[in-house]
Amino acid sequence: MQFCRIQLSANDCRPIHPTILVVLGLMGASLAAWGQQEATGIRTTPPLRLEQVVKNLESRNAQRAAALKQFEGERTYRMQYRGFPGSHDAEMVVKLNYHAPDSKEFKVVSQTGSKFILEHVFKKLLEGEKEAAKAENQNKTALTSENYEFKLAGYETTPDGGQYVLNLAPKTKNKFLYLGKVWVDAKDFAVVRIEAEPGKNPSFWIKKTEINHKYVKVDDFWLPEENRTQSEIRLGGQATLSIEYRNYKIIKASPLNAAARVLQTASAVVGR
């Protein structure tokens, strides 16, 4: 078989050496694989093993928690309900002031729409967040191997850097834990994204819930940026809740390396 080289003269047709065909075939396969990798962003061999990723995630989360003393921000809660017995919408703007280790103060700036959603959904969310922030609940809800079973699902390359993808399942039925997948920044070992469902159904009336979280880096810390939760109600309705986080301001924080030294010292004392 002969293959024509594309030149100025259309009549110039010469045989190509079989070795060239092999090289071209390998090159084509490599380019196809590279193109697929670029399209999906998945690497088959993550740089670190699962145990290392989880250990780094736990230690770096602890460092950031120890270093962050006080911050403030603003949130906008929005909810749309469509279904029996009708459609309802509501919006609430809230200011948050956090003081370490577990104090969260909320101030409602404005609220409009369904009074039922405002009183029985938004305000319950604020109460639940205060409850989860208490010291006795923080250890039970932290993203650690004590609370979750982890599996390494893959490694993605993004414009912002590499991300480990972990599947996780709660070890206990806790209303603050979730079942799903998290994306962990390969440099800071912080969660940047979550796709999950509650580890425990929050209510008999809720048939299914899908949770999507995104986080943003503010100075040295990763804080919530966007939360979208969609729930199917057993009576046939659908509720969509979104929370937009903005105007963060870190008021007081220690250097992360100093926080790491404090944690190492505390661990050494406990281990004696």
BELQUI-V799021 format. One record per backbone hydrogen bond with DSSP energy under -0.5 kcal/mol. NH is the residue of the N-H (numbers start at 0). CO is the residue of the C=O. If there is no record, write none. Layout:
nh co
NH CO
NH CO
This chain:
nh co
6 4
9 7
11 8
12 10
19 16
20 16
21 17
22 18
23 19
24 20
25 21
26 22
27 23
28 24
29 25
30 26
31 27
32 28
33 29
34 30
35 31
36 32
37 33
38 34
39 35
40 36
42 154
45 43
52 48
53 49
54 50
55 51
56 52
57 53
58 54
59 55
60 56
61 57
62 58
63 59
64 60
65 61
66 62
67 63
68 66
68 251
69 251
70 97
71 248
72 95
73 245
74 93
75 243
76 91
77 241
78 89
79 239
80 87
81 237
85 82
87 80
89 78
90 111
91 76
92 109
93 74
94 106
95 72
96 104
97 70
98 102
99 68
102 98
103 101
104 96
105 103
106 94
108 92
109 92
111 90
113 88
117 113
118 114
119 115
120 116
121 116
122 117
124 120
125 121
126 122
127 123
128 124
129 125
130 126
131 127
132 128
133 129
133 130
136 133
137 133
138 134
140 136
140 137
141 137
143 141
146 143
147 143
148 168
149 147
150 166
152 150
152 164
153 164
154 42
155 162
156 40
157 160
160 157
162 155
163 183
164 153
165 163
165 181
166 150
167 179
168 148
170 146
171 146
173 171
176 173
178 196
179 167
180 194
181 165
182 192
183 163
184 189
185 161
188 184
191 182
192 182
193 212
194 180
195 210
196 178
198 176
199 176
205 202
206 204
206 231
207 231
209 229
210 195
211 227
212 193
213 225
214 191
215 222
217 215
217 220
218 216
220 217
222 215
222 220
224 213
225 213
226 242
227 211
228 240
229 209
230 238
231 207
232 230
232 236
233 204
235 232
237 81
238 230
239 79
240 228
240 238
241 77
242 226
243 75
244 224
244 242
245 73
248 71
250 69
250 248
251 69
253 66
258 254
259 255
260 256
261 257
262 258
263 259
264 260
265 261
266 262
267 263
268 264
269 265
270 266
271 267
271 268
